[in-house]
Amino acid sequence: MIKRLENALANGEKISGADASFYMHEITETTLMNQGMTYDVAHGLALEKYDVSPFSVYSPEVVTEYPDLFSRGFKKYWDIK
């Protein structure tokens, strides 16, 4: 996922889907935390700002590769068996 982002940014390509959700979420969350917000508040506001599901922030490839790190909600969201 990070490699796809690095490649897209290096090549001037647009990002979409979970990659865009992750990137925009992390940028916003970091910016808010740098302004003094706690992680929990910044995390919630970043999700709210882009009106995305918390499950959309990680691509299905990441959820599949590291299944023990993700709840059943992530697997259900991405229809991973």
C-alpha positions in Angstrom: 0.0 0.0 0.0 2.8 2.4 0.9 4.7 1.4 -2.1 1.7 2.1 -4.4 1.5 5.6 -2.8 5.2 6.2 -3.2 5.0 5.1 -6.9 1.9 7.2 -7.6 3.4 10.3 -6.0 6.7 9.9 -7.8 5.0 9.4 -11.2 2.4 12.1 -10.7 -0.4 9.6 -10.8 -3.8 10.0 -9.1 -4.6 7.8 -6.2 -8.0 6.4 -5.5 -10.0 4.0 -3.3 -8.4 2.8 -0.1 -5.0 4.3 -1.0 -6.6 7.8 -1.3 -8.6 7.2 1.9 -5.5 6.2 3.8 -3.4 9.0 2.5 -5.9 11.8 3.1 -6.8 10.4 6.5 -3.2 10.2 7.7 -2.3 13.7 6.4 -5.3 15.2 8.1 -4.8 13.2 11.3 -1.2 14.2 11.6 -2.0 17.9 10.9 -4.6 17.9 13.6 -2.3 16.2 16.1 0.5 18.7 15.3 -2.0 21.4 16.3 -2.4 19.8 19.7 -5.3 17.4 19.3 -5.2 14.0 20.8 -5.1 10.9 18.5 -8.6 9.9 19.3 -10.1 13.3 18.4 -7.9 13.8 15.4 -8.7 10.3 14.1 -12.4 10.9 14.4 -12.3 14.3 12.8 -10.2 12.9 9.9 -12.8 10.2 9.2 -15.6 12.8 9.5 -13.9 15.3 7.2 -13.9 12.9 4.3 -17.1 11.1 5.3 -15.5 7.7 5.0 -15.9 4.5 6.9 -13.1 3.6 9.3 -12.9 0.3 7.4 -12.0 2.1 4.1 -8.7 3.4 5.4 -6.9 0.1 4.8 -7.0 -1.7 1.4 -8.3 -5.2 1.2 -4.7 -6.4 0.4 -3.4 -5.1 3.7 -6.3 -6.7 5.6 -5.7 -10.0 3.8 -2.0 -9.9 4.4 -2.2 -9.1 8.1 -5.6 -10.7 9.2 -4.7 -10.8 12.9 -4.4 -7.0 13.0 -7.9 -6.4 11.7 -11.3 -7.0 13.2 -14.1 -8.9 11.5 -15.6 -5.5 10.5 -12.7 -4.8 8.1 -13.1 -8.3 6.6 -16.9 -7.9 6.2 -16.5 -4.4 4.7 -14.1 -5.7 2.0 -16.0 -9.1 1.7 -12.9 -11.1 2.7 -13.7 -14.6 3.8 
